[in-house]
């Protein structure tokens, strides 16, 4: 059998949705192909069988023992992508081929591959995974349904961070396509703010499955209400025409720039800053983001230009899964993006607020989210209470890897009405 065809097939088996791509590839190498003629028993009741059976082609019937009561005999059919023999115990039923049947069988001695540490990593120790990888870990509930959480040490900003919704929804979609297909574009709408105290349930809809492309639609729900929608397209990697007209901005490399922790320390110790400001900074609890950021320009320069350039990367080492790296980039893309459209309007004493409305991304090349990526952002327009931003991401070699756009609601923060104190 064609190895790629086996990988594509295994990725569509519901039981294997929670597995990392590395496990899928290993299973594809280890499965044995077995053929059965019509009327032949695949397994007999009482036998343990040879391992996990997955039906590649054909149909089989499950029938109960003759010793069972007539009304309690299970009888139903198995078809492509169905499986049995998962736990390795003796079968309680017979499985009979109704026509020519082909099965892929994973021997029992490799059943450990079915128990990964996470959906991204089969072998690592969870305590060693980066924080953002923990944030993007989902709990499979049923076929095409996943549950995500807001971790206590994850950015929340008082509500579920928009980048978390993008990253987790993309993770859910990615687990329902074969691992040879990777996201090349996504479009999202933020409908309602999310509750950080409640889990998100991600329902994936398989809108299209083709030889080269697949399309997934994901709805994120809380308390039974849809709060977020993602539409993503996936493509199998192919070679083709290439060009890049856009050049990476000329900026300092990240090694020559200060981290956010160093910038905070400078604010605390800079004698030119008012003492009350330094005290305010000191009182604020500082929790490092799971994404490390290094700004290329001073804040005053960014505001006057309505643009921003900064380097970012995930803190810690990520598992070697390209789907995960794209989810991390999607997560990171919403951290400061829409705020650039507010920069020209920031004034002393004027409080502003922004809320993401929609967000689009196009992945042009492979990404490595635990290495430095330059994010170049500009805001060409703001009107009607909405700010528009566009951006490009470059790797250290200057290759354009991602293009992005976003629109956000931007406005002055509402001043709470003052209630006069009672005088009696």
Secondary structure in CASP SS format (residue, H / E / C, confidence):
PFRMAT SS
TARGET T0000
AUTHOR 0000-0000-0000
METHOD secondary structure of the structure
MODEL  1
X C 1.00
X C 1.00
X H 1.00
X H 1.00
X H 1.00
X H 1.00
X H 1.00
X H 1.00
X H 1.00
X H 1.00
X C 1.00
X C 1.00
X C 1.00
X H 1.00
X H 1.00
X H 1.00
X C 1.00
X C 1.00
X C 1.00
X C 1.00
X H 1.00
X H 1.00
X H 1.00
X H 1.00
X H 1.00
X H 1.00
X H 1.00
X H 1.00
X H 1.00
X H 1.00
X C 1.00
X E 1.00
X E 1.00
X E 1.00
X E 1.00
X E 1.00
X C 1.00
X C 1.00
X C 1.00
X C 1.00
X E 1.00
X E 1.00
X E 1.00
X C 1.00
X C 1.00
X C 1.00
X C 1.00
X C 1.00
X C 1.00
X C 1.00
X E 1.00
X E 1.00
X E 1.00
X E 1.00
X E 1.00
X E 1.00
X E 1.00
X C 1.00
X C 1.00
X E 1.00
X E 1.00
X E 1.00
X E 1.00
X C 1.00
X C 1.00
X C 1.00
X C 1.00
X C 1.00
X C 1.00
X H 1.00
X H 1.00
X H 1.00
X C 1.00
X C 1.00
X E 1.00
X E 1.00
X E 1.00
X E 1.00
X C 1.00
X C 1.00
X C 1.00
X C 1.00
X E 1.00
X E 1.00
X C 1.00
X C 1.00
X C 1.00
X C 1.00
X C 1.00
X C 1.00
X C 1.00
X C 1.00
X C 1.00
X E 1.00
X E 1.00
X E 1.00
X E 1.00
X C 1.00
X C 1.00
X C 1.00
X E 1.00
X E 1.00
X E 1.00
X E 1.00
X E 1.00
X E 1.00
X E 1.00
X H 1.00
X H 1.00
X H 1.00
X H 1.00
X H 1.00
X H 1.00
X H 1.00
X C 1.00
X C 1.00
X C 1.00
X C 1.00
X C 1.00
X C 1.00
X C 1.00
X C 1.00
X C 1.00
X C 1.00
X C 1.00
X H 1.00
X H 1.00
X H 1.00
X C 1.00
X C 1.00
X H 1.00
X H 1.00
X H 1.00
X H 1.00
X H 1.00
X C 1.00
X C 1.00
X C 1.00
X E 1.00
X E 1.00
X E 1.00
X E 1.00
X C 1.00
X C 1.00
X E 1.00
X E 1.00
X E 1.00
X E 1.00
X C 1.00
X C 1.00
X C 1.00
X C 1.00
X C 1.00
X C 1.00
X C 1.00
X C 1.00
X C 1.00
X C 1.00
X C 1.00
X C 1.00
X C 1.00
X H 1.00
X H 1.00
X H 1.00
X H 1.00
X H 1.00
X H 1.00
X H 1.00
X H 1.00
X H 1.00
X H 1.00
X H 1.00
X H 1.00
X H 1.00
X C 1.00
X C 1.00
X C 1.00
X C 1.00
X C 1.00
X C 1.00
X E 1.00
X E 1.00
X E 1.00
X E 1.00
X E 1.00
X E 1.00
X E 1.00
X E 1.00
X E 1.00
X E 1.00
X C 1.00
X C 1.00
X C 1.00
X C 1.00
X C 1.00
X C 1.00
X C 1.00
X C 1.00
X C 1.00
X E 1.00
X E 1.00
X E 1.00
X E 1.00
X E 1.00
X E 1.00
X E 1.00
X E 1.00
X E 1.00
X E 1.00
X C 1.00
X C 1.00
X C 1.00
X E 1.00
X E 1.00
X E 1.00
X E 1.00
X E 1.00
X E 1.00
X E 1.00
X E 1.00
X E 1.00
X E 1.00
X C 1.00
X C 1.00
X E 1.00
X E 1.00
X E 1.00
X E 1.00
X E 1.00
X E 1.00
X E 1.00
X E 1.00
X E 1.00
X E 1.00
X E 1.00
X E 1.00
X C 1.00
X C 1.00
X C 1.00
X C 1.00
X C 1.00
X C 1.00
X C 1.00
X C 1.00
X C 1.00
X C 1.00
X C 1.00
X C 1.00
X C 1.00
X C 1.00
X C 1.00
X C 1.00
X C 1.00
X H 1.00
X H 1.00
X H 1.00
X C 1.00
X C 1.00
X C 1.00
X H 1.00
X H 1.00
X H 1.00
X H 1.00
X H 1.00
X H 1.00
X H 1.00
X H 1.00
X H 1.00
X H 1.00
X C 1.00
X C 1.00
X C 1.00
X C 1.00
X C 1.00
X H 1.00
X H 1.00
X H 1.00
X H 1.00
X H 1.00
X H 1.00
X H 1.00
X H 1.00
X H 1.00
X C 1.00
X C 1.00
X C 1.00
X C 1.00
X C 1.00
X C 1.00
X C 1.00
X E 1.00
X E 1.00
X E 1.00
X E 1.00
X E 1.00
X C 1.00
X C 1.00
X C 1.00
X H 1.00
X H 1.00
X H 1.00
X H 1.00
X H 1.00
X H 1.00
X H 1.00
X C 1.00
X E 1.00
X E 1.00
X E 1.00
X E 1.00
X E 1.00
X E 1.00
X E 1.00
X E 1.00
X C 1.00
X C 1.00
X C 1.00
X C 1.00
X C 1.00
X C 1.00
X C 1.00
X H 1.00
X H 1.00
X H 1.00
X H 1.00
X H 1.00
X H 1.00
X H 1.00
X H 1.00
X H 1.00
X H 1.00
X H 1.00
X C 1.00
X C 1.00
X C 1.00
X C 1.00
X C 1.00
X H 1.00
X H 1.00
X H 1.00
X H 1.00
X C 1.00
X H 1.00
X H 1.00
X H 1.00
X C 1.00
X C 1.00
X C 1.00
X C 1.00
X C 1.00
X C 1.00
X E 1.00
X E 1.00
X E 1.00
X E 1.00
X E 1.00
X E 1.00
X E 1.00
X E 1.00
X E 1.00
X E 1.00
X E 1.00
X E 1.00
X C 1.00
X C 1.00
X C 1.00
X C 1.00
X C 1.00
X C 1.00
X C 1.00
X C 1.00
X C 1.00
X E 1.00
X E 1.00
X E 1.00
X E 1.00
X E 1.00
X E 1.00
X E 1.00
X E 1.00
X E 1.00
X E 1.00
X E 1.00
X C 1.00
X C 1.00
X E 1.00
X E 1.00
X E 1.00
X E 1.00
X E 1.00
X E 1.00
X E 1.00
X E 1.00
X E 1.00
X C 1.00
X C 1.00
X C 1.00
X C 1.00
X C 1.00
X E 1.00
X E 1.00
X E 1.00
X E 1.00
X E 1.00
X E 1.00
X E 1.00
X E 1.00
X E 1.00
X E 1.00
X E 1.00
X E 1.00
X E 1.00
X C 1.00
X C 1.00
X C 1.00
X C 1.00
X C 1.00
X C 1.00
X C 1.00
X C 1.00
X C 1.00
X C 1.00
X C 1.00
X C 1.00
END
